[in-house]
Structures are given as structure tokens and as C-alpha cells.
């Protein structure tokens, strides 16, 4: 899987391959991430069914680069994503006690 890439699987659906770091909780770890994808800031027109949940897989979904853990996931999107379209990806992280983790990227 390439980092930060996308592919159109059908004329109306696609997959984003994402990689991210910086969302950590050293005390209770991250229990899940939520993503929305849109064509403008705070939009979710490419994830119209609501936020997409990703549960981190520490055994296969991470690598370490320069001492930081990089998480990776493939998330489904709806719509025709053209290579000229700017995508806005929103990410929320929740820790092991279900509290949102403060981090703005």
C-alpha cells in the first residue's frame, strides 16, 4: 500500500490509503480513529454515510519511522475522486477511556 494514495474501484467508489502520526495517548493508547473525507474544509461529501471508524492494528497497521509510530489504513470513499480534486481529510482519535485526543494537524 502506498502512503497517501487513492484508487477508484468503480465509477462511484474508491479507496484512500492513508498514513498518519502524532495522535497518541501514552497512558491508555488509542482505541479508534474516525475519518471523514470531503471536497472542502469540514465537508464529508466523500464519506456521506458518516465518519469511517478505523481500529488500530499495532501488529500489521503500523511502522516506525525516525522513532515515531506511523499508522496506516485504507478507507472507503464514495464518489468520483479526480486527481485534480483537493481532498480534506478530518481525523479524530479516541483513547482507551473513550475521550477525544487533542491534536490538530
N, CA, C and O atoms as CSV, one atom per row, in Angstrom:
chain,resi,resn,atom,element,x,y,z
A,1,UNK,N,N,0.852,-1.182,0.000
A,1,UNK,CA,C,0.000,0.000,0.000
A,1,UNK,C,C,0.893,1.238,0.000
A,1,UNK,O,O,1.767,1.376,0.856
A,2,UNK,N,N,0.676,2.129,-0.949
A,2,UNK,CA,C,1.406,3.387,-0.971
A,2,UNK,C,C,0.829,4.362,0.037
A,2,UNK,O,O,-0.365,4.324,0.332
A,3,UNK,N,N,1.661,5.221,0.558
A,3,UNK,CA,C,1.197,6.211,1.533
A,3,UNK,C,C,0.476,7.336,0.826
A,3,UNK,O,O,0.930,7.826,-0.208
A,4,UNK,N,N,-0.643,7.743,1.382
A,4,UNK,CA,C,-1.402,8.888,0.904
A,4,UNK,C,C,-1.693,8.785,-0.593
A,4,UNK,O,O,-1.391,9.694,-1.366
A,5,UNK,N,N,-2.282,7.663,-0.977
A,5,UNK,CA,C,-2.656,7.438,-2.367
A,5,UNK,C,C,-4.140,7.095,-2.420
A,5,UNK,O,O,-4.757,6.832,-1.388
A,6,UNK,N,N,-4.703,7.098,-3.599
A,6,UNK,CA,C,-6.096,6.719,-3.764
A,6,UNK,C,C,-6.232,5.934,-5.056
A,6,UNK,O,O,-5.395,6.023,-5.955
A,7,UNK,N,N,-7.298,5.170,-5.125
A,7,UNK,CA,C,-7.630,4.489,-6.373
A,7,UNK,C,C,-9.139,4.407,-6.476
A,7,UNK,O,O,-9.843,4.197,-5.489
A,8,UNK,N,N,-9.610,4.576,-7.682
A,8,UNK,CA,C,-11.039,4.472,-7.965
A,8,UNK,C,C,-11.334,2.997,-8.218
A,8,UNK,O,O,-10.746,2.411,-9.127
A,9,UNK,N,N,-12.227,2.379,-7.444
A,9,UNK,CA,C,-12.544,0.961,-7.615
A,9,UNK,C,C,-13.724,0.753,-8.548
A,9,UNK,O,O,-13.794,-0.260,-9.244
A,10,UNK,N,N,-14.648,1.698,-8.570
A,10,UNK,CA,C,-15.777,1.711,-9.505
A,10,UNK,C,C,-16.000,3.177,-9.875
A,10,UNK,O,O,-15.348,4.044,-9.293
A,11,UNK,N,N,-16.880,3.486,-10.806
A,11,UNK,CA,C,-17.130,4.896,-11.132
A,11,UNK,C,C,-17.658,5.714,-9.948
A,11,UNK,O,O,-17.549,6.940,-9.952
A,12,UNK,N,N,-18.231,5.049,-8.932
A,12,UNK,CA,C,-18.814,5.798,-7.805
A,12,UNK,C,C,-18.171,5.472,-6.458
A,12,UNK,O,O,-18.649,5.949,-5.429
A,13,UNK,N,N,-17.112,4.682,-6.434
A,13,UNK,CA,C,-16.456,4.328,-5.172
A,13,UNK,C,C,-14.946,4.288,-5.344
A,13,UNK,O,O,-14.430,4.086,-6.444
A,14,UNK,N,N,-14.258,4.484,-4.238
A,14,UNK,CA,C,-12.802,4.431,-4.261
A,14,UNK,C,C,-12.250,4.088,-2.897
A,14,UNK,O,O,-12.999,3.862,-1.947
A,15,UNK,N,N,-10.927,4.053,-2.810
A,15,UNK,CA,C,-10.228,3.741,-1.563
A,15,UNK,C,C,-9.092,4.744,-1.393
A,15,UNK,O,O,-8.336,5.000,-2.330
A,16,UNK,N,N,-8.976,5.308,-0.196
A,16,UNK,CA,C,-7.843,6.156,0.155
A,16,UNK,C,C,-6.897,5.351,1.038
A,16,UNK,O,O,-7.317,4.755,2.029
A,17,UNK,N,N,-5.623,5.337,0.673
A,17,UNK,CA,C,-4.598,4.737,1.517
A,17,UNK,C,C,-3.947,5.878,2.287
A,17,UNK,O,O,-3.330,6.764,1.695
A,18,UNK,N,N,-4.086,5.852,3.598
A,18,UNK,CA,C,-3.617,6.953,4.437
A,18,UNK,C,C,-2.508,6.504,5.375
A,18,UNK,O,O,-2.426,5.333,5.746
A,19,UNK,N,N,-1.665,7.443,5.750
A,19,UNK,CA,C,-0.643,7.217,6.769
A,19,UNK,C,C,-0.617,8.472,7.644
A,19,UNK,O,O,-0.678,9.590,7.132
A,20,UNK,N,N,-0.525,8.284,8.967
A,20,UNK,CA,C,-0.534,9.431,9.880
A,20,UNK,C,C,0.256,9.108,11.132
A,20,UNK,O,O,0.476,7.945,11.471
A,21,UNK,N,N,0.677,10.162,11.809
A,21,UNK,CA,C,1.345,10.028,13.101
A,21,UNK,C,C,0.973,11.216,13.958
A,21,UNK,O,O,0.375,12.176,13.471
A,22,UNK,N,N,1.319,11.160,15.222
A,22,UNK,CA,C,1.080,12.288,16.111
A,22,UNK,C,C,-0.166,12.199,16.955
A,22,UNK,O,O,-0.366,13.039,17.832
A,23,UNK,N,N,-1.005,11.219,16.727
A,23,UNK,CA,C,-2.200,11.037,17.534
A,23,UNK,C,C,-1.939,9.866,18.476
A,23,UNK,O,O,-2.183,8.713,18.122
A,24,UNK,N,N,-1.449,10.161,19.665
A,24,UNK,CA,C,-1.083,9.111,20.616
A,24,UNK,C,C,-1.598,9.460,22.005
A,24,UNK,O,O,-1.845,10.623,22.323
A,25,UNK,N,N,-1.751,8.441,22.810
A,25,UNK,CA,C,-2.052,8.603,24.223
A,25,UNK,C,C,-1.175,7.600,24.955
A,25,UNK,O,O,-1.473,6.405,24.959
A,26,UNK,N,N,-0.094,8.071,25.575
A,26,UNK,CA,C,0.849,7.137,26.201
A,26,UNK,C,C,0.277,6.409,27.413
A,26,UNK,O,O,0.850,5.410,27.846
A,27,UNK,N,N,-0.836,6.882,27.972
A,27,UNK,CA,C,-1.396,6.277,29.182
A,27,UNK,C,C,-2.398,5.167,28.880
A,27,UNK,O,O,-2.353,4.102,29.496
A,28,UNK,N,N,-3.308,5.417,27.925
A,28,UNK,CA,C,-4.338,4.404,27.667
A,28,UNK,C,C,-4.389,3.972,26.205
A,28,UNK,O,O,-5.262,3.191,25.829
A,29,UNK,N,N,-3.473,4.462,25.378
A,29,UNK,CA,C,-3.366,4.124,23.966
A,29,UNK,C,C,-4.597,4.615,23.194
A,29,UNK,O,O,-5.565,5.083,23.794
A,30,UNK,N,N,-4.554,4.508,21.893
A,30,UNK,CA,C,-5.665,4.920,21.036
A,30,UNK,C,C,-6.547,3.707,20.776
A,30,UNK,O,O,-6.064,2.660,20.345
A,31,UNK,N,N,-7.842,3.852,21.041
A,31,UNK,CA,C,-8.754,2.728,20.816
A,31,UNK,C,C,-9.344,2.746,19.410
A,31,UNK,O,O,-9.618,1.688,18.844
A,32,UNK,N,N,-9.547,3.949,18.832
A,32,UNK,CA,C,-10.068,4.022,17.472
A,32,UNK,C,C,-9.852,5.418,16.899
A,32,UNK,O,O,-9.660,6.393,17.625
A,33,UNK,N,N,-9.889,5.476,15.587
A,33,UNK,CA,C,-9.816,6.722,14.835
A,33,UNK,C,C,-11.102,6.839,14.012
A,33,UNK,O,O,-11.690,5.828,13.628
A,34,UNK,N,N,-11.530,8.061,13.748
A,34,UNK,CA,C,-12.661,8.319,12.869
A,34,UNK,C,C,-12.216,9.302,11.792
A,34,UNK,O,O,-11.525,10.280,12.078
A,35,UNK,N,N,-12.619,9.032,10.553
A,35,UNK,CA,C,-12.258,9.859,9.415
A,35,UNK,C,C,-13.506,10.330,8.681
A,35,UNK,O,O,-14.496,9.604,8.587
A,36,UNK,N,N,-13.448,11.542,8.168
A,36,UNK,CA,C,-14.384,11.990,7.147
A,36,UNK,C,C,-13.549,12.565,6.006
A,36,UNK,O,O,-12.439,13.054,6.216
A,37,UNK,N,N,-14.100,12.499,4.802
A,37,UNK,CA,C,-13.394,12.973,3.615
A,37,UNK,C,C,-14.345,13.865,2.844
A,37,UNK,O,O,-15.488,13.491,2.578
A,38,UNK,N,N,-13.863,15.058,2.485
A,38,UNK,CA,C,-14.719,15.990,1.769
A,38,UNK,C,C,-13.971,16.794,0.733
A,38,UNK,O,O,-12.744,16.737,0.646
A,39,UNK,N,N,-14.720,17.544,-0.051
A,39,UNK,CA,C,-14.148,18.371,-1.110
A,39,UNK,C,C,-13.830,19.788,-0.631
A,39,UNK,O,O,-13.285,20.589,-1.391
A,40,UNK,N,N,-14.167,20.104,0.631
A,40,UNK,CA,C,-13.843,21.401,1.224
A,40,UNK,C,C,-13.693,21.210,2.733
A,40,UNK,O,O,-14.007,20.145,3.265
A,41,UNK,N,N,-13.221,22.224,3.399
A,41,UNK,CA,C,-12.977,22.150,4.837
A,41,UNK,C,C,-14.247,21.747,5.588
A,41,UNK,O,O,-15.312,22.324,5.368
A,42,UNK,N,N,-14.131,20.761,6.468
A,42,UNK,CA,C,-15.209,20.243,7.316
A,42,UNK,C,C,-16.324,19.547,6.539
A,42,UNK,O,O,-17.358,19.219,7.121
A,43,UNK,N,N,-16.141,19.317,5.254
A,43,UNK,CA,C,-17.163,18.620,4.464
A,43,UNK,C,C,-16.960,17.114,4.584
A,43,UNK,O,O,-15.885,16.646,4.960
A,44,UNK,N,N,-18.005,16.368,4.261
A,44,UNK,CA,C,-17.916,14.906,4.286
A,44,UNK,C,C,-18.627,14.299,3.076
A,44,UNK,O,O,-19.199,13.213,3.165
A,45,UNK,N,N,-18.586,15.006,1.948
A,45,UNK,CA,C,-19.316,14.525,0.783
A,45,UNK,C,C,-18.742,13.243,0.184
A,45,UNK,O,O,-19.438,12.573,-0.579
A,46,UNK,N,N,-17.501,12.878,0.501
A,46,UNK,CA,C,-16.951,11.601,0.041
A,46,UNK,C,C,-17.099,10.501,1.099
A,46,UNK,O,O,-16.722,9.353,0.863
A,47,UNK,N,N,-17.641,10.854,2.249
A,47,UNK,CA,C,-17.988,9.857,3.283
A,47,UNK,C,C,-19.396,10.177,3.798
A,47,UNK,O,O,-19.576,10.476,4.979
A,48,UNK,N,N,-20.395,10.112,2.902
A,48,UNK,CA,C,-21.747,10.563,3.245
A,48,UNK,C,C,-22.463,9.690,4.268
A,48,UNK,O,O,-23.463,10.123,4.840
A,49,UNK,N,N,-21.984,8.479,4.515
A,49,UNK,CA,C,-22.632,7.600,5.495
A,49,UNK,C,C,-22.155,7.875,6.918
A,49,UNK,O,O,-22.491,7.136,7.843
A,50,UNK,N,N,-21.378,8.929,7.089
A,50,UNK,CA,C,-20.875,9.280,8.413
A,50,UNK,C,C,-19.411,8.953,8.560
A,50,UNK,O,O,-18.790,8.427,7.636
A,51,UNK,N,N,-18.849,9.266,9.730
A,51,UNK,CA,C,-17.422,9.009,9.963
A,51,UNK,C,C,-17.083,7.527,9.786
A,51,UNK,O,O,-17.861,6.640,10.137
A,52,UNK,N,N,-15.899,7.296,9.232
A,52,UNK,CA,C,-15.400,5.945,8.991
A,52,UNK,C,C,-14.505,5.567,10.164
A,52,UNK,O,O,-13.522,6.251,10.448
A,53,UNK,N,N,-14.847,4.479,10.841
A,53,UNK,CA,C,-14.078,4.042,12.016
A,53,UNK,C,C,-12.926,3.147,11.595
A,53,UNK,O,O,-13.092,2.242,10.777
A,54,UNK,N,N,-11.746,3.412,12.170
A,54,UNK,CA,C,-10.567,2.585,11.960
A,54,UNK,C,C,-10.013,2.221,13.327
A,54,UNK,O,O,-9.662,3.098,14.117
A,55,UNK,N,N,-9.936,0.928,13.604
A,55,UNK,CA,C,-9.349,0.445,14.851
A,55,UNK,C,C,-7.890,0.125,14.565
A,55,UNK,O,O,-7.600,-0.661,13.662
A,56,UNK,N,N,-6.957,0.723,15.322
A,56,UNK,CA,C,-5.543,0.495,15.029
A,56,UNK,C,C,-5.143,-0.963,15.236
A,56,UNK,O,O,-5.549,-1.605,16.205
A,57,UNK,N,N,-4.348,-1.461,14.313
A,57,UNK,CA,C,-3.800,-2.812,14.401
A,57,UNK,C,C,-2.296,-2.663,14.613
A,57,UNK,O,O,-1.542,-2.489,13.656
A,58,UNK,N,N,-1.872,-2.731,15.857
A,58,UNK,CA,C,-0.472,-2.491,16.183
A,58,UNK,C,C,0.467,-3.544,15.627
A,58,UNK,O,O,1.675,-3.316,15.565
A,59,UNK,N,N,-0.063,-4.705,15.218
A,59,UNK,CA,C,0.825,-5.746,14.703
A,59,UNK,C,C,1.084,-5.602,13.200
A,59,UNK,O,O,2.181,-5.912,12.735
A,60,UNK,N,N,0.087,-5.136,12.433
A,60,UNK,CA,C,0.280,-5.065,10.984
A,60,UNK,C,C,0.041,-3.681,10.405
A,60,UNK,O,O,0.481,-3.415,9.287
A,61,UNK,N,N,-0.639,-2.785,11.119
A,61,UNK,CA,C,-1.008,-1.495,10.546
A,61,UNK,C,C,-0.110,-0.352,10.937
A,61,UNK,O,O,-0.493,0.809,10.789
A,62,UNK,N,N,1.091,-0.649,11.439
A,62,UNK,CA,C,1.994,0.418,11.838
A,62,UNK,C,C,3.419,0.098,11.410
A,62,UNK,O,O,3.798,-1.061,11.238
A,63,UNK,N,N,4.191,1.161,11.244
A,63,UNK,CA,C,5.626,1.033,11.085
A,63,UNK,C,C,6.261,2.142,11.911
A,63,UNK,O,O,5.568,3.071,12.327
A,64,UNK,N,N,7.543,2.063,12.151
A,64,UNK,CA,C,8.241,3.097,12.915
A,64,UNK,C,C,9.202,3.812,11.974
A,64,UNK,O,O,10.031,3.183,11.316
A,65,UNK,N,N,9.078,5.138,11.920
A,65,UNK,CA,C,9.949,5.972,11.105
A,65,UNK,C,C,10.548,7.036,12.011
A,65,UNK,O,O,9.817,7.812,12.626
A,66,UNK,N,N,11.856,7.077,12.096
A,66,UNK,CA,C,12.565,8.054,12.936
A,66,UNK,C,C,12.026,8.071,14.366
A,66,UNK,O,O,11.905,9.137,14.969
A,67,UNK,N,N,11.707,6.916,14.902
A,67,UNK,CA,C,11.254,6.795,16.281
A,67,UNK,C,C,9.787,7.054,16.509
A,67,UNK,O,O,9.306,6.882,17.629
A,68,UNK,N,N,9.048,7.467,15.478
A,68,UNK,CA,C,7.613,7.725,15.615
A,68,UNK,C,C,6.823,6.593,14.971
A,68,UNK,O,O,7.198,6.081,13.917
A,69,UNK,N,N,5.722,6.206,15.618
A,69,UNK,CA,C,4.846,5.174,15.083
A,69,UNK,C,C,3.942,5.794,14.020
A,69,UNK,O,O,3.212,6.749,14.287
A,70,UNK,N,N,4.003,5.238,12.821
A,70,UNK,CA,C,3.182,5.699,11.707
A,70,UNK,C,C,2.069,4.683,11.505
A,70,UNK,O,O,2.331,3.500,11.285
A,71,UNK,N,N,0.828,5.144,11.579
A,71,UNK,CA,C,-0.330,4.278,11.371
A,71,UNK,C,C,-0.752,4.347,9.914
A,71,UNK,O,O,-0.607,5.378,9.257
A,72,UNK,N,N,-1.278,3.227,9.417
A,72,UNK,CA,C,-1.724,3.163,8.028
A,72,UNK,C,C,-3.078,2.475,7.964
A,72,UNK,O,O,-3.357,1.559,8.737
A,73,UNK,N,N,-3.908,2.918,7.045
A,73,UNK,CA,C,-5.214,2.283,6.843
A,73,UNK,C,C,-5.711,2.614,5.447
A,73,UNK,O,O,-5.332,3.625,4.856
A,74,UNK,N,N,-6.556,1.750,4.941
A,74,UNK,CA,C,-7.275,2.004,3.689
A,74,UNK,C,C,-8.722,2.265,4.057
A,74,UNK,O,O,-9.355,1.447,4.725
A,75,UNK,N,N,-9.251,3.405,3.624
A,75,UNK,CA,C,-10.626,3.739,3.968
A,75,UNK,C,C,-11.447,3.900,2.690
A,75,UNK,O,O,-10.965,4.458,1.705
A,76,UNK,N,N,-12.685,3.413,2.708
A,76,UNK,CA,C,-13.546,3.526,1.524
A,76,UNK,C,C,-14.097,4.937,1.398
A,76,UNK,O,O,-14.370,5.601,2.398
A,77,UNK,N,N,-14.257,5.381,0.172
A,77,UNK,CA,C,-14.877,6.676,-0.098
A,77,UNK,C,C,-15.926,6.487,-1.186
A,77,UNK,O,O,-15.846,5.561,-1.994
A,78,UNK,N,N,-16.903,7.375,-1.191
A,78,UNK,CA,C,-17.963,7.339,-2.198
A,78,UNK,C,C,-17.845,8.573,-3.065
A,78,UNK,O,O,-17.644,9.680,-2.566
A,79,UNK,N,N,-17.969,8.378,-4.340
A,79,UNK,CA,C,-17.876,9.488,-5.282
A,79,UNK,C,C,-16.730,9.287,-6.242
A,79,UNK,O,O,-15.890,8.406,-6.057
A,80,UNK,N,N,-16.705,10.111,-7.268
A,80,UNK,CA,C,-15.669,10.052,-8.293
A,80,UNK,C,C,-14.566,11.028,-7.907
A,80,UNK,O,O,-14.704,12.238,-8.088
A,81,UNK,N,N,-13.491,10.502,-7.384
A,81,UNK,CA,C,-12.377,11.350,-6.946
A,81,UNK,C,C,-11.425,11.541,-8.118
A,81,UNK,O,O,-10.750,10.602,-8.540
A,82,UNK,N,N,-11.375,12.732,-8.627
A,82,UNK,CA,C,-10.471,13.055,-9.729
A,82,UNK,C,C,-9.110,13.443,-9.167
A,82,UNK,O,O,-9.017,13.929,-8.040
A,83,UNK,N,N,-8.072,13.232,-9.936
A,83,UNK,CA,C,-6.724,13.559,-9.463
A,83,UNK,C,C,-6.523,15.062,-9.274
A,83,UNK,O,O,-5.567,15.474,-8.618
A,84,UNK,N,N,-7.402,15.880,-9.833
A,84,UNK,CA,C,-7.281,17.331,-9.685
A,84,UNK,C,C,-8.090,17.876,-8.512
A,84,UNK,O,O,-8.011,19.067,-8.209
A,85,UNK,N,N,-8.860,17.028,-7.854
A,85,UNK,CA,C,-9.698,17.466,-6.735
A,85,UNK,C,C,-8.853,17.534,-5.471
A,85,UNK,O,O,-8.049,16.641,-5.206
A,86,UNK,N,N,-9.036,18.590,-4.697
A,86,UNK,CA,C,-8.387,18.701,-3.393
A,86,UNK,C,C,-9.270,17.982,-2.390
A,86,UNK,O,O,-10.474,18.232,-2.339
A,87,UNK,N,N,-8.690,17.087,-1.588
A,87,UNK,CA,C,-9.435,16.363,-0.559
A,87,UNK,C,C,-9.086,16.904,0.813
A,87,UNK,O,O,-7.924,17.178,1.111
A,88,UNK,N,N,-10.090,17.052,1.633
A,88,UNK,CA,C,-9.902,17.444,3.030
A,88,UNK,C,C,-10.243,16.235,3.885
A,88,UNK,O,O,-11.363,15.726,3.839
A,89,UNK,N,N,-9.272,15.778,4.666
A,89,UNK,CA,C,-9.437,14.590,5.495
A,89,UNK,C,C,-9.449,15.030,6.953
A,89,UNK,O,O,-8.482,15.615,7.440
A,90,UNK,N,N,-10.543,14.745,7.642
A,90,UNK,CA,C,-10.648,15.049,9.068
A,90,UNK,C,C,-10.427,13.765,9.846
A,90,UNK,O,O,-10.901,12.697,9.458
A,91,UNK,N,N,-9.703,13.884,10.947
A,91,UNK,CA,C,-9.334,12.720,11.749
A,91,UNK,C,C,-9.569,13.021,13.214
A,91,UNK,O,O,-9.119,14.045,13.728
A,92,UNK,N,N,-10.282,12.118,13.890
A,92,UNK,CA,C,-10.455,12.172,15.335
A,92,UNK,C,C,-9.845,10.915,15.928
A,92,UNK,O,O,-9.985,9.828,15.367
A,93,UNK,N,N,-9.181,11.055,17.041
A,93,UNK,CA,C,-8.632,9.886,17.743
A,93,UNK,C,C,-9.258,9.819,19.123
A,93,UNK,O,O,-9.434,10.844,19.782
A,94,UNK,N,N,-9.597,8.603,19.563
A,94,UNK,CA,C,-10.140,8.392,20.898
A,94,UNK,C,C,-9.224,7.453,21.654
A,94,UNK,O,O,-8.735,6.461,21.113
A,95,UNK,N,N,-9.000,7.787,22.926
A,95,UNK,CA,C,-8.105,6.948,23.733
A,95,UNK,C,C,-8.856,5.785,24.362
A,95,UNK,O,O,-10.057,5.619,24.148
A,96,UNK,N,N,-8.135,4.979,25.143
A,96,UNK,CA,C,-8.698,3.767,25.736
A,96,UNK,C,C,-9.836,3.993,26.710
A,96,UNK,O,O,-10.524,3.040,27.075
A,97,UNK,N,N,-10.057,5.234,27.145
A,97,UNK,CA,C,-11.187,5.537,28.030
A,97,UNK,C,C,-12.247,6.362,27.280
A,97,UNK,O,O,-13.079,7.032,27.892
A,98,UNK,N,N,-12.195,6.296,25.948
A,98,UNK,CA,C,-13.177,6.911,25.049
A,98,UNK,C,C,-13.230,8.426,25.139
A,98,UNK,O,O,-14.285,9.022,24.922
A,99,UNK,N,N,-12.110,9.055,25.455
A,99,UNK,CA,C,-12.030,10.508,25.437
A,99,UNK,C,C,-11.318,10.951,24.171
A,99,UNK,O,O,-10.347,10.314,23.761
A,100,UNK,N,N,-11.775,12.028,23.540
A,100,UNK,CA,C,-11.071,12.512,22.331
A,100,UNK,C,C,-9.674,12.986,22.700
A,100,UNK,O,O,-9.456,13.547,23.774
A,101,UNK,N,N,-8.737,12.754,21.798
A,101,UNK,CA,C,-7.349,13.171,21.992
A,101,UNK,C,C,-7.167,14.503,21.300
A,101,UNK,O,O,-7.508,14.641,20.125
A,102,UNK,N,N,-6.639,15.483,22.004
A,102,UNK,CA,C,-6.426,16.818,21.442
A,102,UNK,C,C,-5.208,16.806,20.517
A,102,UNK,O,O,-4.087,16.548,20.957
A,103,UNK,N,N,-5.433,17.080,19.262
A,103,UNK,CA,C,-4.337,17.207,18.310
A,103,UNK,C,C,-4.911,17.764,17.025
A,103,UNK,O,O,-5.862,17.202,16.482
A,104,UNK,N,N,-4.361,18.844,16.530
A,104,UNK,CA,C,-4.816,19.445,15.290
A,104,UNK,C,C,-3.660,19.403,14.322
A,104,UNK,O,O,-2.570,19.892,14.617
A,105,UNK,N,N,-3.898,18.825,13.179
A,105,UNK,CA,C,-2.857,18.719,12.148
A,105,UNK,C,C,-3.291,19.475,10.917
A,105,UNK,O,O,-2.560,19.514,9.928
